Amino acid sequence: MKHTIEDRTIALAGVFQAAFMVDQIANQGNCNSFSLESSLKSLTVTNPENTLSVFGSSAHNLRQGLHAQKEFMTPKSQGITPNALRYAISLLHIESRLRREPELLNVIAERLDQLDKQLEHFDITHENIIKSLADLYKDTISTLKFRIQVNGNPTYLQNPTNAEKIRAILLAGVRAAILWRQVGGRRWHLIFSRKQYQQACDRLMNSGYQ
């Protein structure tokens, strides 16, 4: 199946949306609840019809990620914080590390399958679900040598609820990074294909906001 620049832009928006939300929580103590729900739900989609269906079949669900991605792809733009950008790049780096760890990938897949039972009783943003996702991140991705260091206001970062939410969001960001790789995304695109991604962001935002 041939994938398009829109497919890659959608997946990368998932990465940027996760990075953006982590930065929000670290510095403000909260994030957009709509974006949070859209990103976490992507973890439950195992057999998507297409790339956009991973995120609820609407570009509107990725509006923060598309905006952040466009800002990054726009020369000399100041619209994305250095920390959010670092988290996005780090998520892509984790994907490349995780690709060499098939056992960890199997554990992640199995644990996400088990989540279906909890989702019969709780919404995806319920604290019990978020704790399960945070524990999964801690048990798997946190065991890699490369780790994401989150910077921000210590008051917010030391809050256990925020810490769990950040881990759950990072897990969703890794899922988006894996998807990006699957639809043909490569890190050199971030340097040499910026214009194409920027234009695709515009097309998706225009279609998603109608």
Backbone as a printed PyTorch tensor [residue, N CA C, xyz], in Angstrom:
tensor([[[  0.8430,  -1.1950,   0.0000],
         [  0.0000,   0.0000,   0.0000],
         [  0.8790,   1.2460,   0.0000]],

        [[  0.5840,   2.1540,  -0.9240],
         [  1.3780,   3.3720,  -1.0170],
         [  0.8370,   4.4350,  -0.0720]],

        [[  1.7280,   4.9920,   0.7300],
         [  1.3150,   6.0270,   1.6790],
         [  1.6780,   7.4060,   1.1420]],

        [[  0.8960,   8.3960,   1.5510],
         [  1.0530,   9.7540,   1.0430],
         [  1.7040,  10.6610,   2.0780]],

        [[  2.0250,  11.8740,   1.6510],
         [  2.5700,  12.8770,   2.5700],
         [  1.5270,  13.2110,   3.6470]],

        [[  0.2420,  13.1140,   3.3020],
         [ -0.8030,  13.3480,   4.3110],
         [ -0.7450,  12.2830,   5.4100]],

        [[ -0.5170,  11.0350,   5.0220],
         [ -0.3860,   9.9630,   6.0170],
         [  0.7580,  10.2580,   6.9780]],

        [[  1.8830,  10.6570,   6.4210],
         [  3.0580,  10.9340,   7.2620],
         [  2.8400,  12.1660,   8.1310]],

        [[  2.1400,  13.1460,   7.5730],
         [  1.8620,  14.3670,   8.3340],
         [  0.9090,  14.0920,   9.4920]],

        [[ -0.0930,  13.2530,   9.2530],
         [ -1.0490,  12.8720,  10.3040],
         [ -0.3150,  12.1640,  11.4470]],

        [[  0.5170,  11.1850,  11.1020],
         [  1.2390,  10.4320,  12.1290],
         [  2.1900,  11.3400,  12.9030]],

        [[  2.8900,  12.2080,  12.1800],
         [  3.8360,  13.1080,  12.8500],
         [  3.1010,  14.1140,  13.7240]],

        [[  1.8880,  14.4920,  13.3140],
         [  1.0800,  15.3760,  14.1590],
         [  0.7660,  14.7090,  15.4890]],

        [[  0.5900,  13.3820,  15.4570],
         [  0.3790,  12.6540,  16.7080],
         [  1.5710,  12.7630,  17.6300]],

        [[  2.7680,  12.7390,  17.0530],
         [  3.9960,  12.9040,  17.8420],
         [  4.0600,  14.3110,  18.4290]],

        [[  3.8260,  15.3070,  17.5980],
         [  3.9060,  16.6930,  18.0580],
         [  2.8110,  17.0180,  19.0670]],

        [[  1.6320,  16.4340,  18.8960],
         [  0.5560,  16.6890,  19.8520],
         [  0.9210,  16.1500,  21.2370]],

        [[  1.5090,  14.9600,  21.2680],
         [  1.9470,  14.3930,  22.5450],
         [  3.0170,  15.2840,  23.1830]],

        [[  3.9800,  15.7130,  22.3880],
         [  5.0620,  16.5700,  22.9060],
         [  4.5040,  17.8800,  23.4340]],

        [[  3.5490,  18.4420,  22.7140],
         [  2.9390,  19.7170,  23.0990],
         [  2.2060,  19.5790,  24.4320]],

        [[  1.4540,  18.4890,  24.5870],
         [  0.6920,  18.2780,  25.8260],
         [  1.6040,  18.0370,  27.0290]],

        [[  2.6780,  17.2900,  26.8200],
         [  3.6340,  17.0600,  27.9090],
         [  4.2070,  18.3930,  28.3840]],

        [[  4.5470,  19.2550,  27.4460],
         [  5.0870,  20.5700,  27.7930],
         [  4.0430,  21.4130,  28.5310]],

        [[  2.7910,  21.3120,  28.1180],
         [  1.7060,  22.0310,  28.7850],
         [  1.5550,  21.5900,  30.2380]],

        [[  1.4930,  20.2830,  30.4430],
         [  1.3200,  19.7650,  31.8020],
         [  2.5060,  20.1390,  32.6790]],

        [[  3.7160,  20.0510,  32.1210],
         [  4.9260,  20.3420,  32.8870],
         [  5.0030,  21.7990,  33.3230]],

        [[  4.3830,  22.6880,  32.5570],
         [  4.4970,  24.1170,  32.8540],
         [  3.2080,  24.7740,  33.3200]],

        [[  2.0640,  24.1230,  33.0380],
         [  0.7810,  24.7210,  33.4160],
         [ -0.0600,  23.8150,  34.3060]],

        [[  0.3150,  22.5430,  34.3860],
         [ -0.4130,  21.6190,  35.2430],
         [ -1.6080,  20.9690,  34.5830]],

        [[ -1.8760,  21.2960,  33.3170],
         [ -2.9890,  20.6690,  32.6080],
         [ -2.7550,  20.7540,  31.1090]],

        [[ -3.6310,  20.0750,  30.3560],
         [ -3.5590,  20.1440,  28.9010],
         [ -4.9750,  20.0830,  28.3530]],

        [[ -5.1020,  20.2600,  27.0630],
         [ -6.4030,  20.2380,  26.4290],
         [ -7.0180,  18.8420,  26.5440]],

        [[ -8.2000,  18.7500,  27.1300],
         [ -8.8240,  17.4420,  27.3800],
         [ -9.2170,  16.7410,  26.0820]],

        [[ -9.5900,  17.5120,  25.0700],
         [ -9.9660,  16.9290,  23.7770],
         [ -8.7490,  16.2890,  23.1160]],

        [[ -7.6160,  16.9920,  23.1450],
         [ -6.3810,  16.4520,  22.5720],
         [ -5.9240,  15.2220,  23.3350]],

        [[ -6.0540,  15.2740,  24.6600],
         [ -5.6580,  14.1410,  25.5000],
         [ -6.4630,  12.9000,  25.1410]],

        [[ -7.7670,  13.0540,  25.0320],
         [ -8.6260,  11.9110,  24.6990],
         [ -8.2840,  11.3410,  23.3220]],

        [[ -8.0770,  12.2230,  22.3460],
         [ -7.7670,  11.7800,  20.9810],
         [ -6.4580,  11.0100,  20.9380]],

        [[ -5.4480,  11.5020,  21.6470],
         [ -4.1360,  10.8510,  21.6310],
         [ -4.1680,   9.5060,  22.3530]],

        [[ -4.8050,   9.4680,  23.5210],
         [ -4.8510,   8.2190,  24.2730],
         [ -5.6860,   7.1610,  23.5560]],

        [[ -6.7510,   7.5730,  22.8960],
         [ -7.5860,   6.6150,  22.1590],
         [ -6.8120,   5.9470,  21.0370]],

        [[ -5.8030,   6.6310,  20.5040],
         [ -5.0120,   6.0520,  19.4160],
         [ -4.3140,   4.7690,  19.8610]],

        [[ -4.0790,   4.6400,  21.1580],
         [ -3.4210,   3.4430,  21.6880],
         [ -4.3160,   2.2140,  21.6080]],

        [[ -5.5990,   2.4120,  21.4420],
         [ -6.5430,   1.2880,  21.4130],
         [ -6.8860,   0.8590,  19.9890]],

        [[ -6.3850,   1.5940,  18.9990],
         [ -6.7030,   1.2910,  17.5940],
         [ -5.6250,   0.3680,  17.0350]],

        [[ -5.9790,  -0.8850,  16.8430],
         [ -4.9840,  -1.8760,  16.4010],
         [ -5.1090,  -2.2450,  14.9260]],

        [[ -6.3030,  -2.0850,  14.3640],
         [ -6.5030,  -2.4120,  12.9430],
         [ -7.1880,  -1.2440,  12.2280]],

        [[ -6.4740,  -0.1380,  12.0520],
         [ -7.0860,   1.0510,  11.4500],
         [ -7.3640,   0.8800,   9.9610]],

        [[ -8.4370,   1.4980,   9.4980],
         [ -8.7620,   1.4760,   8.0670],
         [ -7.7480,   2.3030,   7.2810]],

        [[ -7.3130,   3.3850,   7.8850],
         [ -6.3160,   4.2550,   7.2680],
         [ -5.5980,   5.0200,   8.3810]],

        [[ -4.6630,   5.8550,   8.0160],
         [ -3.8500,   6.5450,   9.0180],
         [ -4.6820,   7.4790,   9.8880]],

        [[ -5.5790,   8.2270,   9.2730],
         [ -6.3720,   9.1840,  10.0430],
         [ -7.3060,   8.4900,  11.0280]],

        [[ -7.7560,   7.2820,  10.7070],
         [ -8.6860,   6.5730,  11.6010],
         [ -8.0410,   6.2180,  12.9390]],

        [[ -6.7070,   6.2190,  12.9970],
         [ -6.0170,   6.0000,  14.2770],
         [ -6.3920,   7.1000,  15.2670]],

        [[ -6.6730,   8.2870,  14.7250],
         [ -6.9790,   9.4410,  15.5720],
         [ -8.4430,   9.8760,  15.4310]],

        [[ -9.3220,   8.9070,  15.2120],
         [-10.7430,   9.2120,  15.1990],
         [-11.2880,   9.6980,  13.8780]],

        [[-10.5300,   9.5130,  12.7880],
         [-10.9810,   9.8220,  11.4210],
         [-11.2580,  11.3030,  11.1640]],

        [[-10.7040,  12.1740,  11.9930],
         [-10.8770,  13.6130,  11.7750],
         [ -9.5820,  14.3520,  12.0940]],

        [[ -9.1460,  15.1930,  11.1700],
         [ -7.9440,  15.9960,  11.4030],
         [ -8.1580,  16.9760,  12.5510]],

        [[ -9.4230,  17.2600,  12.8390],
         [ -9.7380,  18.1690,  13.9470],
         [ -9.2100,  17.6200,  15.2790]],

        [[ -9.1560,  16.2960,  15.3920],
         [ -8.6580,  15.6700,  16.6260],
         [ -7.1620,  15.8990,  16.8240]],

        [[ -6.4860,  16.3320,  15.7610],
         [ -5.0370,  16.5500,  15.8160],
         [ -4.6770,  18.0240,  15.6460]],

        [[ -5.6250,  18.9080,  15.9200],
         [ -5.4020,  20.3260,  15.6110],
         [ -4.1710,  20.8880,  16.3210]],

        [[ -3.9630,  20.5200,  17.6000],
         [ -2.7860,  21.0280,  18.3070],
         [ -1.4980,  20.4620,  17.7160]],

        [[ -1.5270,  19.1880,  17.3630],
         [ -0.3490,  18.5660,  16.7880],
         [ -0.0300,  19.0950,  15.3980]],

        [[ -1.0540,  19.3170,  14.5900],
         [ -0.8430,  19.8700,  13.2520],
         [ -0.2980,  21.2860,  13.3310]],

        [[ -0.8400,  22.0670,  14.2630],
         [ -0.3620,  23.4380,  14.4260],
         [  1.1000,  23.4490,  14.8750]],

        [[  1.4240,  22.6160,  15.8670],
         [  2.8030,  22.5600,  16.3720],
         [  3.7620,  22.0740,  15.2870]],

        [[  3.3230,  21.0840,  14.5080],
         [  4.1580,  20.5650,  13.4240],
         [  4.3950,  21.6380,  12.3670]],

        [[  3.3320,  22.3630,  12.0100],
         [  3.4780,  23.4150,  11.0020],
         [  4.4550,  24.4850,  11.4820]],

        [[  4.3440,  24.8390,  12.7590],
         [  5.2570,  25.8450,  13.3080],
         [  6.7010,  25.3680,  13.2120]],

        [[  6.9140,  24.0860,  13.4980],
         [  8.2710,  23.5390,  13.4090],
         [  8.7790,  23.5520,  11.9690]],

        [[  7.8950,  23.2400,  11.0300],
         [  8.2890,  23.1660,   9.6240],
         [  8.4320,  24.5350,   8.9680]],

        [[  7.9570,  25.5910,   9.6400],
         [  8.0380,  26.9410,   9.0870],
         [  9.3570,  27.5890,   9.4880]],

        [[ 10.1640,  28.0420,   8.5340],
         [ 11.4680,  28.6420,   8.8600],
         [ 11.3430,  29.8230,   9.8200]],

        [[ 12.2180,  29.8360,  10.8280],
         [ 12.3370,  30.9340,  11.7950],
         [ 11.0900,  31.1320,  12.6470]],

        [[ 10.2070,  30.1380,  12.6820],
         [  9.0100,  30.2570,  13.5070],
         [  9.3660,  30.0960,  14.9770]],

        [[  8.6730,  30.8290,  15.8330],
         [  8.8740,  30.7360,  17.2780],
         [  7.6520,  30.1150,  17.9590]],

        [[  6.8470,  29.3850,  17.1770],
         [  5.5650,  28.9170,  17.6850],
         [  5.5920,  27.6240,  18.4790]],

        [[  6.7530,  26.9950,  18.6180],
         [  6.8470,  25.7710,  19.4110],
         [  8.0130,  25.9220,  20.3730]],

        [[  7.8040,  25.5630,  21.6280],
         [  8.8510,  25.7490,  22.6330],
         [  9.9980,  24.7670,  22.4090]],

        [[ 11.2100,  25.1410,  22.8230],
         [ 12.3500,  24.2270,  22.6780],
         [ 12.1270,  22.8790,  23.3610]],

        [[ 11.4760,  22.8900,  24.5240],
         [ 11.2360,  21.6210,  25.2210],
         [ 10.2590,  20.7360,  24.4590]],

        [[  9.1780,  21.3160,  23.9430],
         [  8.2130,  20.5290,  23.1740],
         [  8.8770,  19.9350,  21.9420]],

        [[  9.7200,  20.7190,  21.2930],
         [ 10.4420,  20.2130,  20.1260],
         [ 11.3800,  19.0710,  20.5250]],

        [[ 12.0460,  19.2350,  21.6560],
         [ 12.9590,  18.1800,  22.1330],
         [ 12.1950,  16.8940,  22.4210]],

        [[ 11.0090,  17.0160,  23.0120],
         [ 10.2120,  15.8190,  23.2990],
         [  9.8120,  15.1210,  22.0000]],

        [[  9.4210,  15.8950,  20.9900],
         [  9.0070,  15.3090,  19.7200],
         [ 10.1640,  14.5420,  19.0760]],

        [[ 11.3360,  15.1580,  19.0280],
         [ 12.5050,  14.5020,  18.4370],
         [ 12.8870,  13.2740,  19.2640]],

        [[ 12.7620,  13.3880,  20.5860],
         [ 13.0960,  12.2620,  21.4660],
         [ 12.1540,  11.0790,  21.2490]],

        [[ 10.8840,  11.3580,  20.9930],
         [  9.9180,  10.2910,  20.7310],
         [ 10.2920,   9.5270,  19.4570]],

        [[ 10.7680,  10.2500,  18.4530],
         [ 11.2160,   9.5940,  17.2170],
         [ 12.4630,   8.7570,  17.4840]],

        [[ 13.3150,   9.2450,  18.3740],
         [ 14.5290,   8.4990,  18.7150],
         [ 14.1780,   7.2240,  19.4850]],

        [[ 13.2010,   7.3270,  20.3920],
         [ 12.7650,   6.1490,  21.1470],
         [ 12.2000,   5.1000,  20.2000]],

        [[ 11.4520,   5.5400,  19.2040],
         [ 10.9030,   4.5880,  18.2230],
         [ 12.0160,   3.7870,  17.5610]],

        [[ 13.1080,   4.4600,  17.2120],
         [ 14.2100,   3.7560,  16.5470],
         [ 14.8840,   2.7670,  17.4930]],

        [[ 14.9370,   3.0990,  18.7850],
         [ 15.4910,   2.1760,  19.7810],
         [ 14.5440,   1.0000,  20.0100]],

        [[ 13.2740,   1.3060,  20.1090],
         [ 12.2720,   0.2850,  20.4100],
         [ 12.1560,  -0.7320,  19.2760]],

        [[ 12.4240,  -0.2920,  18.0590],
         [ 12.3500,  -1.1760,  16.8940],
         [ 13.3150,  -2.3480,  17.0260]],

        [[ 14.3710,  -2.1490,  17.8090],
         [ 15.3660,  -3.2200,  17.9900],
         [ 15.0640,  -4.0940,  19.2080]],

        [[ 13.9040,  -3.8520,  19.8260],
         [ 13.5240,  -4.5850,  21.0400],
         [ 12.1680,  -5.2750,  20.8340]],

        [[ 12.1320,  -6.3400,  20.0240],
         [ 10.8430,  -7.0010,  19.7290],
         [ 10.1270,  -7.5210,  20.9710]],

        [[ 10.8770,  -7.9460,  21.9840],
         [ 10.2290,  -8.4500,  23.1990],
         [  9.4580,  -7.3440,  23.9140]],

        [[ 10.0510,  -6.1620,  23.9700],
         [  9.3630,  -5.0220,  24.5890],
         [  8.1190,  -4.6490,  23.7880]],

        [[  8.2250,  -4.6800,  22.4740],
         [  7.0760,  -4.3720,  21.6230],
         [  5.9480,  -5.3710,  21.8610]],

        [[  6.2960,  -6.6310,  22.0610],
         [  5.2860,  -7.6540,  22.3430],
         [  4.6020,  -7.4100,  23.6810]],

        [[  5.3910,  -7.0280,  24.6750],
         [  4.8240,  -6.7280,  25.9990],
         [  3.8480,  -5.5540,  25.8980]],

        [[  4.2580,  -4.5140,  25.1740],
         [  3.3950,  -3.3420,  25.0050],
         [  2.0870,  -3.7450,  24.3290]],

        [[  2.1770,  -4.5380,  23.2630],
         [  0.9740,  -4.9720,  22.5400],
         [  0.0590,  -5.8020,  23.4370]],

        [[  0.6390,  -6.7210,  24.1980],
         [ -0.1620,  -7.5790,  25.0740],
         [ -0.8550,  -6.7790,  26.1720]],

        [[ -0.1170,  -5.8400,  26.7540],
         [ -0.6930,  -5.0230,  27.8420],
         [ -1.7950,  -4.0940,  27.3110]],

        [[ -1.6160,  -3.5880,  26.1050],
         [ -2.6520,  -2.7380,  25.5230],
         [ -3.9050,  -3.5490,  25.2130]],

        [[ -3.7270,  -4.8040,  24.8110],
         [ -4.8790,  -5.6830,  24.5800],
         [ -5.6670,  -5.8980,  25.8690]],

        [[ -4.9430,  -6.0420,  26.9700],
         [ -5.5870,  -6.2560,  28.2660],
         [ -6.3710,  -5.0290,  28.7330]],

        [[ -6.0190,  -3.8820,  28.1710],
         [ -6.6780,  -2.6380,  28.5590],
         [ -8.1620,  -2.6360,  28.1810]],

        [[ -8.5240,  -3.4490,  27.1880],
         [ -9.9170,  -3.4940,  26.7320],
         [-10.8810,  -3.8250,  27.8640]],

        [[-10.4420,  -4.6830,  28.7680],
         [-11.3100,  -5.0490,  29.8880],
         [-11.5950,  -3.8520,  30.7880]],

        [[-10.5490,  -3.0520,  31.0520],
         [-10.7490,  -1.8560,  31.8670],
         [-11.6450,  -0.8410,  31.1660]],

        [[-11.4900,  -0.7660,  29.8420],
         [-12.2560,   0.2230,  29.0820],
         [-13.7440,  -0.1150,  29.0150]],

        [[-14.0980,  -1.3190,  29.4430],
         [-15.5160,  -1.6630,  29.5450],
         [-16.1650,  -0.9250,  30.7110]],

        [[-15.3260,  -0.4650,  31.6370],
         [-15.8460,   0.1840,  32.8520],
         [-15.4470,   1.6520,  32.9750]],

        [[-14.3630,   2.0490,  32.3020],
         [-13.8590,   3.4190,  32.4440],
         [-13.5810,   4.0450,  31.0750]],

        [[-13.7110,   5.3770,  31.0220],
         [-13.3280,   6.1060,  29.8130],
         [-11.8110,   6.1320,  29.6970]],

        [[-11.3190,   6.4400,  28.4980],
         [ -9.8810,   6.4180,  28.2390],
         [ -9.1150,   7.4340,  29.0850]],

        [[ -9.7800,   8.5160,  29.5050],
         [ -9.0890,   9.5390,  30.3040],
         [ -9.2980,   9.3510,  31.8070]],

        [[ -9.9570,   8.2450,  32.1990],
         [-10.1450,   7.9900,  33.6290],
         [ -8.7970,   7.7290,  34.2890]],

        [[ -8.6660,   8.1290,  35.5370],
         [ -7.3830,   7.9990,  36.2310],
         [ -6.8930,   6.5520,  36.3030]],

        [[ -7.8070,   5.5930,  36.3650],
         [ -7.3920,   4.1880,  36.3980],
         [ -6.7330,   3.7630,  35.0790]],

        [[ -7.3080,   4.2250,  33.9720],
         [ -6.7450,   3.9070,  32.6590],
         [ -5.4000,   4.5960,  32.4830]],

        [[ -5.3520,   5.8660,  32.8590],
         [ -4.1030,   6.6180,  32.7290],
         [ -3.0020,   5.9840,  33.5730]],

        [[ -3.3560,   5.5010,  34.7630],
         [ -2.3610,   4.8260,  35.6050],
         [ -1.8520,   3.5500,  34.9340]],

        [[ -2.7500,   2.7970,  34.3240],
         [ -2.3370,   1.5670,  33.6260],
         [ -1.3840,   1.8850,  32.4820]],

        [[ -1.6840,   2.9390,  31.7310],
         [ -0.8290,   3.3370,  30.6150],
         [  0.5160,   3.8590,  31.1190]],

        [[  0.4780,   4.6050,  32.2170],
         [  1.7160,   5.1230,  32.8050],
         [  2.5970,   3.9780,  33.2980]],

        [[  1.9760,   2.9840,  33.9360],
         [  2.7330,   1.8150,  34.4140],
         [  3.3370,   1.0410,  33.2440]],

        [[  2.5860,   0.9470,  32.1620],
         [  3.0880,   0.2630,  30.9670],
         [  4.3150,   0.9880,  30.4160]],

        [[  4.2360,   2.2960,  30.3600],
         [  5.3840,   3.0970,  29.8910],
         [  6.5960,   2.8720,  30.7910]],

        [[  6.3280,   2.8880,  32.0990],
         [  7.4190,   2.7360,  33.0700],
         [  8.0620,   1.3540,  32.9780]],

        [[  7.2420,   0.3250,  32.7570],
         [  7.7390,  -1.0570,  32.7150],
         [  8.4630,  -1.4060,  31.4160]],

        [[  8.2560,  -0.6190,  30.3790],
         [  8.8180,  -0.9620,  29.0650],
         [  9.7470,   0.1310,  28.5360]],

        [[  9.1800,   1.2240,  28.1100],
         [  9.9730,   2.2710,  27.4570],
         [ 10.9720,   2.9030,  28.4140]],

        [[ 10.6080,   3.0160,  29.6720],
         [ 11.5350,   3.6040,  30.6540],
         [ 12.7430,   2.7140,  30.9300]],

        [[ 12.7050,   1.4540,  30.4710],
         [ 13.8480,   0.5680,  30.6850],
         [ 14.9140,   0.7390,  29.5970]],

        [[ 14.5910,   1.4780,  28.5480],
         [ 15.5800,   1.7460,  27.5050],
         [ 16.6630,   2.6830,  28.0430]],

        [[ 17.8460,   2.5880,  27.4720],
         [ 18.9410,   3.4520,  27.9390],
         [ 18.6360,   4.9150,  27.6980]],

        [[ 17.9640,   5.2050,  26.5830],
         [ 17.5940,   6.5920,  26.2780],
         [ 16.2660,   6.9170,  26.9390]],

        [[ 16.2400,   8.0040,  27.7100],
         [ 15.0090,   8.4140,  28.3800],
         [ 14.7140,   9.8760,  28.0960]],

        [[ 13.4370,  10.2080,  28.1140],
         [ 13.0320,  11.6020,  27.9360],
         [ 13.0160,  12.2940,  29.2910]],

        [[ 13.7870,  13.3480,  29.4120],
         [ 13.7990,  14.1630,  30.6260],
         [ 12.8250,  15.3180,  30.4450]],

        [[ 11.7840,  15.3610,  31.2640],
         [ 10.7670,  16.4070,  31.1450],
         [ 11.1200,  17.5600,  32.0770]],

        [[ 11.1630,  18.7510,  31.5240],
         [ 11.4670,  19.9560,  32.2950],
         [ 10.2120,  20.8030,  32.4710]],

        [[ 10.1420,  21.5010,  33.6000],
         [  8.9950,  22.3700,  33.8350],
         [  8.9320,  22.8320,  35.2730]],

        [[  7.7450,  23.2070,  35.6920],
         [  7.5170,  23.6800,  37.0520],
         [  7.5150,  22.4770,  38.0100]],

        [[  8.4230,  22.4590,  38.9890],
         [  8.5060,  21.3180,  39.9140],
         [  7.1770,  21.0150,  40.6230]],

        [[  6.4020,  22.0540,  40.8820],
         [  5.1170,  21.8500,  41.5510],
         [  4.2130,  20.9380,  40.7330]],

        [[  4.2060,  21.1490,  39.4380],
         [  3.3750,  20.3260,  38.5570],
         [  4.0030,  18.9620,  38.3040]],

        [[  5.3130,  18.9470,  38.1320],
         [  5.9980,  17.6920,  37.8000],
         [  5.9860,  16.7060,  38.9670]],

        [[  5.9710,  17.2160,  40.1990],
         [  6.0060,  16.3430,  41.3700],
         [  4.6180,  15.8320,  41.7560]],

        [[  3.6020,  16.3360,  41.0740],
         [  2.2400,  15.8620,  41.3130],
         [  2.0880,  14.4760,  40.6780]],

        [[  1.7740,  13.4500,  41.4650],
         [  1.6940,  12.0730,  40.9320],
         [  0.7140,  11.9230,  39.7690]],

        [[ -0.4130,  12.6170,  39.8390],
         [ -1.4030,  12.5390,  38.7620],
         [ -0.8310,  13.0800,  37.4650]],

        [[ -0.1210,  14.2130,  37.5510],
         [  0.5010,  14.7950,  36.3670],
         [  1.5940,  13.8860,  35.8160]],

        [[  2.3710,  13.2910,  36.7170],
         [  3.4640,  12.4060,  36.2890],
         [  2.9030,  11.2070,  35.5100]],

        [[  1.7960,  10.6520,  35.9980],
         [  1.1860,   9.5180,  35.3040],
         [  0.6140,   9.9430,  33.9540]],

        [[  0.0170,  11.1230,  33.9250],
         [ -0.5630,  11.6140,  32.6810],
         [  0.5350,  11.8370,  31.6340]],

        [[  1.6680,  12.3640,  32.0640],
         [  2.7960,  12.5940,  31.1540],
         [  3.2920,  11.2850,  30.5720]],

        [[  3.4300,  10.2610,  31.4100],
         [  3.8920,   8.9540,  30.9190],
         [  2.8970,   8.3500,  29.9270]],

        [[  1.6120,   8.4780,  30.2260],
         [  0.5840,   7.9440,  29.3270],
         [  0.6300,   8.6600,  27.9780]],

        [[  0.8050,   9.9680,  28.0200],
         [  0.8800,  10.7540,  26.7810],
         [  2.1350,  10.3910,  25.9940]],

        [[  3.2400,  10.1990,  26.6820],
         [  4.4770,   9.8090,  25.9920],
         [  4.3080,   8.4520,  25.3050]],

        [[  3.5560,   7.5560,  25.9440],
         [  3.2850,   6.2530,  25.3220],
         [  2.5090,   6.4540,  24.0150]],

        [[  1.5310,   7.3600,  24.0450],
         [  0.7690,   7.6670,  22.8330],
         [  1.6820,   8.3030,  21.7840]],

        [[  2.6340,   9.1100,  22.2400],
         [  3.5830,   9.7270,  21.3190],
         [  4.4790,   8.7070,  20.6450]],

        [[  4.8810,   7.6950,  21.3850],
         [  5.6930,   6.6190,  20.8130],
         [  4.8680,   5.8390,  19.7940]],

        [[  3.5980,   5.6040,  20.0990],
         [  2.7090,   4.9090,  19.1570],
         [  2.6290,   5.6920,  17.8430]],

        [[  2.5140,   7.0290,  17.9530],
         [  2.4540,   7.8810,  16.7580],
         [  3.7800,   7.8450,  15.9960]],

        [[  4.8910,   7.7770,  16.7190],
         [  6.2050,   7.7010,  16.0780],
         [  6.3620,   6.3860,  15.3200]],

        [[  5.8490,   5.3030,  15.8930],
         [  5.8710,   4.0020,  15.2110],
         [  5.0190,   4.0720,  13.9410]],

        [[  3.8530,   4.6960,  14.0650],
         [  2.9700,   4.8530,  12.9080],
         [  3.6620,   5.6690,  11.8130]],

        [[  4.3570,   6.7190,  12.2110],
         [  5.0670,   7.5700,  11.2480],
         [  6.0830,   6.7560,  10.4550]],

        [[  6.8060,   5.9100,  11.1540],
         [  7.7800,   5.0390,  10.4880],
         [  7.0590,   4.0730,   9.5370]],

        [[  5.9250,   3.5460,   9.9850],
         [  5.1940,   2.5650,   9.1790],
         [  4.6560,   3.1510,   7.8680]],

        [[  4.3300,   4.4390,   7.8750],
         [  3.7840,   5.0700,   6.6610],
         [  4.8750,   5.7940,   5.8590]],

        [[  6.1260,   5.4890,   6.1800],
         [  7.2290,   6.0060,   5.3660],
         [  7.9590,   7.2010,   5.9240]],

        [[  7.6570,   7.5950,   7.1460],
         [  8.3430,   8.7370,   7.7530],
         [  9.7920,   8.4220,   8.0850]],

        [[ 10.6700,   9.3590,   7.8010],
         [ 12.0890,   9.2160,   8.1100],
         [ 12.6060,  10.5280,   8.7030]],

        [[ 13.5810,  10.4300,   9.5880],
         [ 14.0310,  11.6320,  10.2840],
         [ 14.6440,  12.6690,   9.3590]],

        [[ 15.1950,  12.2380,   8.2200],
         [ 15.7520,  13.2260,   7.3040],
         [ 14.6690,  14.1090,   6.6980]],

        [[ 13.4090,  13.6470,   6.7590],
         [ 12.2970,  14.4740,   6.2770],
         [ 12.2190,  15.7860,   7.0530]],

        [[ 12.6220,  15.7390,   8.3270],
         [ 12.5230,  16.9360,   9.1730],
         [ 13.4480,  18.0440,   8.6900]],

        [[ 14.4070,  17.6860,   7.8620],
         [ 15.3330,  18.6760,   7.3200],
         [ 15.0080,  18.9960,   5.8680]],

        [[ 14.7820,  17.9520,   5.0780],
         [ 14.6910,  18.1400,   3.6270],
         [ 13.2700,  18.1810,   3.0650]],

        [[ 12.2760,  17.8430,   3.8610],
         [ 10.9030,  17.8010,   3.3340],
         [  9.9660,  18.7270,   4.0920]],

        [[ 10.5050,  19.7630,   4.6730],
         [  9.6880,  20.6450,   5.5160],
         [  8.5390,  21.2930,   4.7450]],

        [[  8.8290,  21.7390,   3.5430],
         [  7.8020,  22.4390,   2.7630],
         [  6.6150,  21.5240,   2.4880]],

        [[  6.8960,  20.2670,   2.1180],
         [  5.8090,  19.3220,   1.8310],
         [  4.9610,  19.0680,   3.0690]],

        [[  5.6060,  18.9270,   4.2330],
         [  4.8660,  18.7010,   5.4770],
         [  4.0520,  19.9450,   5.8490]],

        [[  4.6550,  21.0950,   5.6610],
         [  3.9530,  22.3420,   5.9810],
         [  2.6900,  22.4810,   5.1310]],

        [[  2.8090,  22.2040,   3.8380],
         [  1.6580,  22.2990,   2.9360],
         [  0.5990,  21.2580,   3.2910]],

        [[  1.0420,  20.0560,   3.6730],
         [  0.0970,  19.0030,   4.0670],
         [ -0.6270,  19.3910,   5.3580]],

        [[  0.0780,  20.0310,   6.2730],
         [ -0.5600,  20.5300,   7.5050],
         [ -1.6770,  21.5040,   7.1520]],

        [[ -1.4080,  22.4080,   6.2250],
         [ -2.4230,  23.3820,   5.8080],
         [ -3.6420,  22.6800,   5.2200]],

        [[ -3.4000,  21.7070,   4.3380],
         [ -4.5220,  20.9960,   3.7180],
         [ -5.3570,  20.2510,   4.7600]],

        [[ -4.6810,  19.6120,   5.6870],
         [ -5.3920,  18.8440,   6.7120],
         [ -6.1460,  19.7500,   7.6730]],

        [[ -5.5330,  20.8570,   8.0480],
         [ -6.2210,  21.7870,   8.9510],
         [ -7.4330,  22.4080,   8.2730]],

        [[ -7.3030,  22.7170,   6.9940],
         [ -8.4460,  23.2950,   6.2620],
         [ -9.5800,  22.2870,   6.1400]],

        [[ -9.2320,  21.0160,   5.9020],
         [-10.2790,  20.0000,   5.7630],
         [-10.8700,  19.6330,   7.1130]],

        [[-10.0390,  19.6460,   8.1460],
         [-10.4860,  19.2200,   9.4670],
         [-11.2930,  20.2360,  10.2190]],

        [[-11.1800,  21.5040,   9.8210],
         [-11.8680,  22.5460,  10.5680],
         [-13.1580,  22.9950,   9.9240]],

        [[-13.5610,  22.3480,   8.8140],
         [-14.7900,  22.7480,   8.1400],
         [-16.0210,  22.3200,   8.9180]]])
